[in-house]
Amino acid sequence: MSTRPMALRPDPGVAVPDTAMVMAAGLGKRMRPLTATRPKPLVEVAGKPLIGHVFDRLRSAGVKRAVVNVHYLADPLEAYLHNRVKGIEVFVSDERAQLLETGGGLVHARELIGDRPFLVVNSDNLWLDGPVDAIRMLAARWDDARMDALLLVVPLARAHCHGGQGDFHLDKDGKITGRRKPGRPAPFVYTGVQILSPRVIQDWPEGPFSTMLFWERAIDAGRAYGLVHQGLWFDVGTPGAIAKTEAMLAGE
């Protein structure tokens, strides 16, 4: 993958990570009552489960295999993965015994993920590509010599249905310089899509913890970067966000 600044249209042959870790184990509390009887990744938006939209994007980018963690109402989610997902080899990382959060989920799945840079995608967001495929754009920007984490971010003003106040600050080269502080909004929101190096999965605590632990280490080392998404992005975290997202998609 090139170390040069990314052109608007990356090389069509750019090396996209073979493997994606799809985060799908959460309880979906904010999506209640829709998640009383189904896991959040199976909640439908625009006629398709959220995780179905994710797999559409992975397939379009050329991802070959996906590791999906499961916990809450895992059986119907596994059935969907085995019966409905085509064109991508799927492996399940079983967290039925204990929900491990995002960082713990990566640790639990590390042997399935492998030893090469990999994608991480949250199953509860929805995005449309801009002028170029967002995952290919990430792959074109990835520089393994300089990066341990490359996050797809979106400007706060374009974070549709998002109720937060931003997550990160970036410098002119895209390096993440800090996180949002209480009472001080940050200009960029994490989209739930990133490339990580397996190097970050080390010295972890026991039990559940957030990926933020790995991010903070990469930020402190100057090895965490952000890339601004050029298309649409939606934070589909509540029932109310579904109708808003569908209305925007219909009027696109």
Secondary structure in CASP SS format (residue, H / E / C, confidence):
PFRMAT SS
TARGET T0000
AUTHOR 0000-0000-0000
METHOD secondary structure of the structure
MODEL  1
M C 1.00
S C 1.00
T C 1.00
R C 1.00
P C 1.00
M C 1.00
A C 1.00
L C 1.00
R C 1.00
P C 1.00
D C 1.00
P C 1.00
G C 1.00
V C 1.00
A C 1.00
V C 1.00
P C 1.00
D C 1.00
T E 1.00
A E 1.00
M E 1.00
V E 1.00
M E 1.00
A C 1.00
A C 1.00
G C 1.00
L C 1.00
G C 1.00
K H 1.00
R H 1.00
M H 1.00
R C 1.00
P C 1.00
L H 1.00
T H 1.00
A H 1.00
T C 1.00
R C 1.00
P C 1.00
K H 1.00
P H 1.00
L H 1.00
V C 1.00
E E 1.00
V E 1.00
A C 1.00
G C 1.00
K E 1.00
P E 1.00
L H 1.00
I H 1.00
G H 1.00
H H 1.00
V H 1.00
F H 1.00
D H 1.00
R H 1.00
L H 1.00
R H 1.00
S H 1.00
A H 1.00
G C 1.00
V C 1.00
K C 1.00
R E 1.00
A E 1.00
V E 1.00
V E 1.00
N E 1.00
V E 1.00
H C 1.00
Y C 1.00
L C 1.00
A H 1.00
D H 1.00
P H 1.00
L H 1.00
E H 1.00
A H 1.00
Y H 1.00
L H 1.00
H H 1.00
N H 1.00
R H 1.00
V C 1.00
K C 1.00
G C 1.00
I C 1.00
E E 1.00
V E 1.00
F E 1.00
V E 1.00
S E 1.00
D E 1.00
E C 1.00
R C 1.00
A C 1.00
Q C 1.00
L C 1.00
L C 1.00
E H 1.00
T H 1.00
G H 1.00
G H 1.00
G H 1.00
L H 1.00
V H 1.00
H H 1.00
A C 1.00
R H 1.00
E H 1.00
L H 1.00
I H 1.00
G C 1.00
D C 1.00
R C 1.00
P C 1.00
F E 1.00
L E 1.00
V E 1.00
V E 1.00
N E 1.00
S C 1.00
D C 1.00
N E 1.00
L E 1.00
W E 1.00
L E 1.00
D C 1.00
G C 1.00
P C 1.00
V C 1.00
D C 1.00
A H 1.00
I H 1.00
R H 1.00
M H 1.00
L H 1.00
A H 1.00
A H 1.00
R H 1.00
W C 1.00
D C 1.00
D C 1.00
A C 1.00
R C 1.00
M C 1.00
D C 1.00
A E 1.00
L E 1.00
L E 1.00
L E 1.00
V E 1.00
V E 1.00
P E 1.00
L H 1.00
A H 1.00
R H 1.00
A C 1.00
H E 1.00
C C 1.00
H C 1.00
G C 1.00
G C 1.00
Q C 1.00
G C 1.00
D C 1.00
F E 1.00
H E 1.00
L E 1.00
D C 1.00
K C 1.00
D C 1.00
G C 1.00
K E 1.00
I E 1.00
T E 1.00
G E 1.00
R E 1.00
R C 1.00
K E 1.00
P C 1.00
G C 1.00
R E 1.00
P C 1.00
A C 1.00
P C 1.00
F E 1.00
V E 1.00
Y E 1.00
T E 1.00
G E 1.00
V E 1.00
Q E 1.00
I E 1.00
L E 1.00
S C 1.00
P H 1.00
R H 1.00
V H 1.00
I C 1.00
Q C 1.00
D C 1.00
W C 1.00
P C 1.00
E C 1.00
G C 1.00
P C 1.00
F C 1.00
S C 1.00
T C 1.00
M H 1.00
L H 1.00
F H 1.00
W H 1.00
E H 1.00
R H 1.00
A H 1.00
I H 1.00
D H 1.00
A C 1.00
G C 1.00
R C 1.00
A E 1.00
Y E 1.00
G E 1.00
L E 1.00
V E 1.00
H C 1.00
Q C 1.00
G C 1.00
L E 1.00
W E 1.00
F E 1.00
D E 1.00
V C 1.00
G C 1.00
T C 1.00
P H 1.00
G H 1.00
A H 1.00
I H 1.00
A H 1.00
K H 1.00
T H 1.00
E H 1.00
A H 1.00
M H 1.00
L H 1.00
A H 1.00
G C 1.00
E C 1.00
END
